Amino acid sequence: MKVYQFIHEPDAKPLYRGTLADVKADAKEVATKLRFAIRIHELDVPTDKDSVIALLNNGGPPADLKPTRSWSVTPRGGLAELE
């Protein structure tokens, strides 16, 4: 299952959303001059029973889960995919 991780500040707890459109709407609510720091990561979260139980017990996705795609936010609120 794909979920999107929204990171506004490096030390802040990330937010998780179900669609890229939801994350983009969150990014547009951030002041223009602060958007450069936003990072958005697409995560492919395993949905087998053991993974879901671990997710619920640990309060978030596994630490070793790597993003499949990542974006930054442009000053106008658009998304720019990172390499």
MODELLER restraints for C-alpha pairs under 7 A, 6 or more apart:
rsr = mdl.restraints
at = mdl.atoms
rsr.add(forms.Gaussian(group=physical.xy_distance, feature=features.Distance(at['CA:1:A'], at['CA:44:A']), mean=5.44, stdev=0.5))
rsr.add(forms.Gaussian(group=physical.xy_distance, feature=features.Distance(at['CA:1:A'], at['CA:45:A']), mean=5.21, stdev=0.5))
rsr.add(forms.Gaussian(group=physical.xy_distance, feature=features.Distance(at['CA:1:A'], at['CA:46:A']), mean=6.37, stdev=0.5))
rsr.add(forms.Gaussian(group=physical.xy_distance, feature=features.Distance(at['CA:1:A'], at['CA:47:A']), mean=6.55, stdev=0.5))
rsr.add(forms.Gaussian(group=physical.xy_distance, feature=features.Distance(at['CA:2:A'], at['CA:42:A']), mean=6.58, stdev=0.5))
rsr.add(forms.Gaussian(group=physical.xy_distance, feature=features.Distance(at['CA:2:A'], at['CA:43:A']), mean=5.52, stdev=0.5))
rsr.add(forms.Gaussian(group=physical.xy_distance, feature=features.Distance(at['CA:2:A'], at['CA:44:A']), mean=4.51, stdev=0.5))
rsr.add(forms.Gaussian(group=physical.xy_distance, feature=features.Distance(at['CA:2:A'], at['CA:45:A']), mean=6.08, stdev=0.5))
rsr.add(forms.Gaussian(group=physical.xy_distance, feature=features.Distance(at['CA:3:A'], at['CA:16:A']), mean=6.67, stdev=0.5))
rsr.add(forms.Gaussian(group=physical.xy_distance, feature=features.Distance(at['CA:3:A'], at['CA:17:A']), mean=6.00, stdev=0.5))
rsr.add(forms.Gaussian(group=physical.xy_distance, feature=features.Distance(at['CA:3:A'], at['CA:18:A']), mean=5.09, stdev=0.5))
rsr.add(forms.Gaussian(group=physical.xy_distance, feature=features.Distance(at['CA:3:A'], at['CA:19:A']), mean=6.78, stdev=0.5))
rsr.add(forms.Gaussian(group=physical.xy_distance, feature=features.Distance(at['CA:3:A'], at['CA:42:A']), mean=5.90, stdev=0.5))
rsr.add(forms.Gaussian(group=physical.xy_distance, feature=features.Distance(at['CA:3:A'], at['CA:43:A']), mean=5.34, stdev=0.5))
rsr.add(forms.Gaussian(group=physical.xy_distance, feature=features.Distance(at['CA:3:A'], at['CA:44:A']), mean=6.54, stdev=0.5))
rsr.add(forms.Gaussian(group=physical.xy_distance, feature=features.Distance(at['CA:4:A'], at['CA:16:A']), mean=5.52, stdev=0.5))
rsr.add(forms.Gaussian(group=physical.xy_distance, feature=features.Distance(at['CA:4:A'], at['CA:17:A']), mean=5.20, stdev=0.5))
rsr.add(forms.Gaussian(group=physical.xy_distance, feature=features.Distance(at['CA:4:A'], at['CA:18:A']), mean=6.20, stdev=0.5))
rsr.add(forms.Gaussian(group=physical.xy_distance, feature=features.Distance(at['CA:4:A'], at['CA:19:A']), mean=6.58, stdev=0.5))
rsr.add(forms.Gaussian(group=physical.xy_distance, feature=features.Distance(at['CA:4:A'], at['CA:20:A']), mean=6.53, stdev=0.5))
rsr.add(forms.Gaussian(group=physical.xy_distance, feature=features.Distance(at['CA:4:A'], at['CA:40:A']), mean=6.67, stdev=0.5))
rsr.add(forms.Gaussian(group=physical.xy_distance, feature=features.Distance(at['CA:4:A'], at['CA:41:A']), mean=5.61, stdev=0.5))
rsr.add(forms.Gaussian(group=physical.xy_distance, feature=features.Distance(at['CA:4:A'], at['CA:42:A']), mean=4.64, stdev=0.5))
rsr.add(forms.Gaussian(group=physical.xy_distance, feature=features.Distance(at['CA:4:A'], at['CA:43:A']), mean=6.05, stdev=0.5))
rsr.add(forms.Gaussian(group=physical.xy_distance, feature=features.Distance(at['CA:5:A'], at['CA:14:A']), mean=6.24, stdev=0.5))
rsr.add(forms.Gaussian(group=physical.xy_distance, feature=features.Distance(at['CA:5:A'], at['CA:15:A']), mean=5.72, stdev=0.5))
rsr.add(forms.Gaussian(group=physical.xy_distance, feature=features.Distance(at['CA:5:A'], at['CA:16:A']), mean=4.65, stdev=0.5))
rsr.add(forms.Gaussian(group=physical.xy_distance, feature=features.Distance(at['CA:5:A'], at['CA:17:A']), mean=6.61, stdev=0.5))
rsr.add(forms.Gaussian(group=physical.xy_distance, feature=features.Distance(at['CA:5:A'], at['CA:40:A']), mean=5.52, stdev=0.5))
rsr.add(forms.Gaussian(group=physical.xy_distance, feature=features.Distance(at['CA:5:A'], at['CA:41:A']), mean=5.06, stdev=0.5))
rsr.add(forms.Gaussian(group=physical.xy_distance, feature=features.Distance(at['CA:5:A'], at['CA:42:A']), mean=6.41, stdev=0.5))
rsr.add(forms.Gaussian(group=physical.xy_distance, feature=features.Distance(at['CA:6:A'], at['CA:14:A']), mean=5.55, stdev=0.5))
rsr.add(forms.Gaussian(group=physical.xy_distance, feature=features.Distance(at['CA:6:A'], at['CA:15:A']), mean=5.03, stdev=0.5))
rsr.add(forms.Gaussian(group=physical.xy_distance, feature=features.Distance(at['CA:6:A'], at['CA:16:A']), mean=6.12, stdev=0.5))
rsr.add(forms.Gaussian(group=physical.xy_distance, feature=features.Distance(at['CA:6:A'], at['CA:23:A']), mean=6.53, stdev=0.5))
rsr.add(forms.Gaussian(group=physical.xy_distance, feature=features.Distance(at['CA:6:A'], at['CA:39:A']), mean=6.18, stdev=0.5))
rsr.add(forms.Gaussian(group=physical.xy_distance, feature=features.Distance(at['CA:6:A'], at['CA:40:A']), mean=4.79, stdev=0.5))
rsr.add(forms.Gaussian(group=physical.xy_distance, feature=features.Distance(at['CA:6:A'], at['CA:41:A']), mean=6.82, stdev=0.5))
rsr.add(forms.Gaussian(group=physical.xy_distance, feature=features.Distance(at['CA:7:A'], at['CA:14:A']), mean=4.90, stdev=0.5))
rsr.add(forms.Gaussian(group=physical.xy_distance, feature=features.Distance(at['CA:7:A'], at['CA:15:A']), mean=6.68, stdev=0.5))
rsr.add(forms.Gaussian(group=physical.xy_distance, feature=features.Distance(at['CA:7:A'], at['CA:38:A']), mean=5.66, stdev=0.5))
rsr.add(forms.Gaussian(group=physical.xy_distance, feature=features.Distance(at['CA:7:A'], at['CA:39:A']), mean=5.15, stdev=0.5))
rsr.add(forms.Gaussian(group=physical.xy_distance, feature=features.Distance(at['CA:7:A'], at['CA:40:A']), mean=6.20, stdev=0.5))
rsr.add(forms.Gaussian(group=physical.xy_distance, feature=features.Distance(at['CA:8:A'], at['CA:37:A']), mean=6.36, stdev=0.5))
rsr.add(forms.Gaussian(group=physical.xy_distance, feature=features.Distance(at['CA:8:A'], at['CA:38:A']), mean=4.55, stdev=0.5))
rsr.add(forms.Gaussian(group=physical.xy_distance, feature=features.Distance(at['CA:8:A'], at['CA:39:A']), mean=6.60, stdev=0.5))
rsr.add(forms.Gaussian(group=physical.xy_distance, feature=features.Distance(at['CA:9:A'], at['CA:37:A']), mean=6.61, stdev=0.5))
rsr.add(forms.Gaussian(group=physical.xy_distance, feature=features.Distance(at['CA:9:A'], at['CA:38:A']), mean=6.82, stdev=0.5))
rsr.add(forms.Gaussian(group=physical.xy_distance, feature=features.Distance(at['CA:17:A'], at['CA:23:A']), mean=6.27, stdev=0.5))
rsr.add(forms.Gaussian(group=physical.xy_distance, feature=features.Distance(at['CA:27:A'], at['CA:77:A']), mean=6.58, stdev=0.5))
rsr.add(forms.Gaussian(group=physical.xy_distance, feature=features.Distance(at['CA:28:A'], at['CA:77:A']), mean=5.19, stdev=0.5))
rsr.add(forms.Gaussian(group=physical.xy_distance, feature=features.Distance(at['CA:32:A'], at['CA:75:A']), mean=5.43, stdev=0.5))
rsr.add(forms.Gaussian(group=physical.xy_distance, feature=features.Distance(at['CA:33:A'], at['CA:75:A']), mean=6.96, stdev=0.5))
rsr.add(forms.Gaussian(group=physical.xy_distance, feature=features.Distance(at['CA:35:A'], at['CA:73:A']), mean=5.80, stdev=0.5))
rsr.add(forms.Gaussian(group=physical.xy_distance, feature=features.Distance(at['CA:35:A'], at['CA:74:A']), mean=6.70, stdev=0.5))
rsr.add(forms.Gaussian(group=physical.xy_distance, feature=features.Distance(at['CA:35:A'], at['CA:75:A']), mean=6.14, stdev=0.5))
rsr.add(forms.Gaussian(group=physical.xy_distance, feature=features.Distance(at['CA:36:A'], at['CA:72:A']), mean=6.94, stdev=0.5))
rsr.add(forms.Gaussian(group=physical.xy_distance, feature=features.Distance(at['CA:36:A'], at['CA:73:A']), mean=6.08, stdev=0.5))
rsr.add(forms.Gaussian(group=physical.xy_distance, feature=features.Distance(at['CA:36:A'], at['CA:74:A']), mean=6.65, stdev=0.5))
rsr.add(forms.Gaussian(group=physical.xy_distance, feature=features.Distance(at['CA:38:A'], at['CA:72:A']), mean=5.89, stdev=0.5))
rsr.add(forms.Gaussian(group=physical.xy_distance, feature=features.Distance(at['CA:38:A'], at['CA:73:A']), mean=6.13, stdev=0.5))
rsr.add(forms.Gaussian(group=physical.xy_distance, feature=features.Distance(at['CA:39:A'], at['CA:71:A']), mean=5.87, stdev=0.5))
rsr.add(forms.Gaussian(group=physical.xy_distance, feature=features.Distance(at['CA:39:A'], at['CA:72:A']), mean=4.96, stdev=0.5))
rsr.add(forms.Gaussian(group=physical.xy_distance, feature=features.Distance(at['CA:40:A'], at['CA:70:A']), mean=5.52, stdev=0.5))
rsr.add(forms.Gaussian(group=physical.xy_distance, feature=features.Distance(at['CA:40:A'], at['CA:71:A']), mean=5.07, stdev=0.5))
rsr.add(forms.Gaussian(group=physical.xy_distance, feature=features.Distance(at['CA:40:A'], at['CA:72:A']), mean=6.33, stdev=0.5))
rsr.add(forms.Gaussian(group=physical.xy_distance, feature=features.Distance(at['CA:41:A'], at['CA:67:A']), mean=5.55, stdev=0.5))
rsr.add(forms.Gaussian(group=physical.xy_distance, feature=features.Distance(at['CA:41:A'], at['CA:69:A']), mean=5.84, stdev=0.5))
rsr.add(forms.Gaussian(group=physical.xy_distance, feature=features.Distance(at['CA:41:A'], at['CA:70:A']), mean=4.39, stdev=0.5))
rsr.add(forms.Gaussian(group=physical.xy_distance, feature=features.Distance(at['CA:41:A'], at['CA:71:A']), mean=6.51, stdev=0.5))
rsr.add(forms.Gaussian(group=physical.xy_distance, feature=features.Distance(at['CA:42:A'], at['CA:67:A']), mean=5.36, stdev=0.5))
rsr.add(forms.Gaussian(group=physical.xy_distance, feature=features.Distance(at['CA:42:A'], at['CA:68:A']), mean=5.62, stdev=0.5))
rsr.add(forms.Gaussian(group=physical.xy_distance, feature=features.Distance(at['CA:42:A'], at['CA:69:A']), mean=5.18, stdev=0.5))
rsr.add(forms.Gaussian(group=physical.xy_distance, feature=features.Distance(at['CA:42:A'], at['CA:70:A']), mean=6.20, stdev=0.5))
rsr.add(forms.Gaussian(group=physical.xy_distance, feature=features.Distance(at['CA:43:A'], at['CA:66:A']), mean=6.77, stdev=0.5))
rsr.add(forms.Gaussian(group=physical.xy_distance, feature=features.Distance(at['CA:43:A'], at['CA:67:A']), mean=4.81, stdev=0.5))
rsr.add(forms.Gaussian(group=physical.xy_distance, feature=features.Distance(at['CA:43:A'], at['CA:68:A']), mean=5.91, stdev=0.5))
rsr.add(forms.Gaussian(group=physical.xy_distance, feature=features.Distance(at['CA:44:A'], at['CA:68:A']), mean=6.97, stdev=0.5))
rsr.add(forms.Gaussian(group=physical.xy_distance, feature=features.Distance(at['CA:55:A'], at['CA:61:A']), mean=5.56, stdev=0.5))
rsr.add(forms.Gaussian(group=physical.xy_distance, feature=features.Distance(at['CA:55:A'], at['CA:62:A']), mean=6.94, stdev=0.5))
rsr.add(forms.Gaussian(group=physical.xy_distance, feature=features.Distance(at['CA:70:A'], at['CA:81:A']), mean=5.85, stdev=0.5))
rsr.add(forms.Gaussian(group=physical.xy_distance, feature=features.Distance(at['CA:70:A'], at['CA:82:A']), mean=5.45, stdev=0.5))
rsr.add(forms.Gaussian(group=physical.xy_distance, feature=features.Distance(at['CA:71:A'], at['CA:79:A']), mean=5.97, stdev=0.5))
rsr.add(forms.Gaussian(group=physical.xy_distance, feature=features.Distance(at['CA:71:A'], at['CA:80:A']), mean=5.31, stdev=0.5))
rsr.add(forms.Gaussian(group=physical.xy_distance, feature=features.Distance(at['CA:71:A'], at['CA:81:A']), mean=4.22, stdev=0.5))
rsr.add(forms.Gaussian(group=physical.xy_distance, feature=features.Distance(at['CA:71:A'], at['CA:82:A']), mean=5.17, stdev=0.5))
rsr.add(forms.Gaussian(group=physical.xy_distance, feature=features.Distance(at['CA:72:A'], at['CA:79:A']), mean=5.83, stdev=0.5))
rsr.add(forms.Gaussian(group=physical.xy_distance, feature=features.Distance(at['CA:72:A'], at['CA:80:A']), mean=5.32, stdev=0.5))
rsr.add(forms.Gaussian(group=physical.xy_distance, feature=features.Distance(at['CA:72:A'], at['CA:81:A']), mean=6.45, stdev=0.5))
rsr.add(forms.Gaussian(group=physical.xy_distance, feature=features.Distance(at['CA:72:A'], at['CA:82:A']), mean=6.77, stdev=0.5))
rsr.add(forms.Gaussian(group=physical.xy_distance, feature=features.Distance(at['CA:73:A'], at['CA:79:A']), mean=4.75, stdev=0.5))
rsr.add(forms.Gaussian(group=physical.xy_distance, feature=features.Distance(at['CA:73:A'], at['CA:80:A']), mean=6.08, stdev=0.5))
rsr.add(forms.Gaussian(group=physical.xy_distance, feature=features.Distance(at['CA:74:A'], at['CA:80:A']), mean=6.67, stdev=0.5))
